[in-house]
């Protein structure tokens, strides 16, 4: 198969095998089950094909391979059917073997919510056994009572029917004895029935026939993972309040069923093993890890977890083999580092030293190994001299690695060796490319700020600016005397020499400086007069994909076109051209069409907006800019189009021209007296010079009781300056 875990191809192969002779179908089943070893459905299909041709030996062999790992009721029902077929005609010996088979089966899947039919079949089988004398009849009844009492305590789909059968059984045996037994088991049955209803809700979300494939991140897989987590948590809570042994059995069964579906999920294997460890079953956890590594042999996480368990219980050689198996396949330095740490813990410092000498000769060794072993020598072996030698040896190979330089500097800082720290920084910065040296420069400055004098601090800061000049780093864009430098010098950890508001202000200024240095056709300053063309030329502008846009409410297009409002009509005619222009959004013609088809008021508005690169702009700053913009007025727009001001109607484009005029006249007459005083107040404000402080302007308006809505006709869709009393010429 092209994709060996393709569910579709697997299903097609399984259907094909159903119609082939067993000799031809066997290789197909073996191929399927090598990829999906926990698919009870495929195992059942395979074994039924062998049973159909009475191939008992092959059937037994298949059951021995799948029964204990595929805990699903239909497969086990197939198993008991095979056992009864083999032993039903062998008399007493066959009955004993069949009884053992039933007990064996119920010990594994007797807690399954779907195991009711198996309990019923077992009871029916016991009732069918011959009783040659009263003693045998008494033993049979005792055996039946025990099976009934186990069955009615198991939350299954048939628990209520089993309870009724149990009551009838006890009443048949002895009415006097039945009353006491029924009263004793009634509360236990009620508890089992209540738990069954809860368990059913969890299991309804689970697909027990889902094929186990490696995680792909699909929504179905994630939903199943969540459903299993919920069910496992439910079972761990012991909702029926049964004894610990039986509760443990149910939890194990839930995990085993979970792993049939999530066979390739390492977190489920680890969770299972960890639960065993916390329950005190270390041997069981080891078996789980062994099965997990068979299922996911490439999982380093599981190998480390398994090695950790072995080391914790003193099995050093077993843990060492696991680490060596990781080293055999790993291509990164992590395996070397973890093995070094293990050897240091398990065998001592000398064993770790010997391995380090060999590890640094490996092609997969990187600077991480030097750092890890030097840190180990310094912190664990208490040998700073050896650590210094290791760092120096690594420096011969990794002088161009900024991270290595910084780790070495940290080590020297711990030694309080300021002379060698400065020498290290000077050596590193003389060889590092400028584009990779920013972090080292920053650390050098931090070191000088902590340990140096003022002259050395200022000198290093100046050198950094010169070194990073023109390399796209912050130093090249900062002014010669930047307050940011002072903030950097006099801050400590999360303590700052300024308020958070001042810090935000400085950060915004830094962004503005960056924008000023950008190479664009024409820079848009907050009070500039650029055009939309300059915005289009900026690489920072991202235009929306509008190829699928449609005109709002297209059913009224003809009404718009025939209305008495030529501005609305013209804007409607313009909009489709914008859509057509943007269908090829990557072409240069798209950008050329934008300024041509944009209303003049919107052009002027966009031209006055400041360039924003980074955080959300300050709303009050944008409002101040908008209030001080000299936008085209309604009269200007109409004059440009050759229309009289009286033809405009700002009540919206959804009504006809004559109706709009009548409606507006009626509204004007109705509001004439009530709004006269308000309009006088508005005129008073508009006659004054426009304040630059937006907060002052708001207070003035608030004091006079003027709202935005009082200056804009009701239902207007054309917005202009709310404070100037004039409408924008933009209607589209």
Beta strands, then each sheet from edge to edge (+ up, - down):
end
